[in-house]
Amino acid sequence: MKKIQKLVGEEEKLRMPIAQGLPWTTDEPKCLIKPPVKKNTIPIDLKLLSDIRAVERARFAHQVAEKGRLIKQYKMERERQQKLEEEEEIKRLRKELIPKAELMPYFDRPFVPRRSEKQPTVPREPKFCIPRHKTIKCCRMSCNDMSGPSQLQHLPSSVEKAEALYKNRILQ
């Protein structure tokens, strides 16, 4: 047992590393030389397309506003000129026109209507014919068919057929 314990103890010692310190020196530590200081970087002035477009758009907006202002000013000037011309025209017409009194109607002679010289309207015979597309299918007859007496006898039978169809539909 003692041997086994001795072997286990040795193995544990071998497992644990022994820290070895640095040797003691009398030399002073060396100071590292600092690297040279670089100059500050100067940024390059960038020209972005969005900035260029913004400047162009501002110029365009200014031109449009200027044009709109000129058009508005032109319209106002034209309206003012038109008003002046109308006022001058009214003044000129007032000077030229002399008011005239209208003639009074004659109340002692009453108005007597005269007979018209036109011929009277000639009356036309009305058409009592029902158009074919508006008639019932079982009772279709044109105006020409009804002119003869034989067709008038056929009319009640058509009506009777229509009534019979109507009654059959009600009963079903």
Order of alpha helices (4+ residues) and beta strands (2+ residues): alpha-alpha-alpha
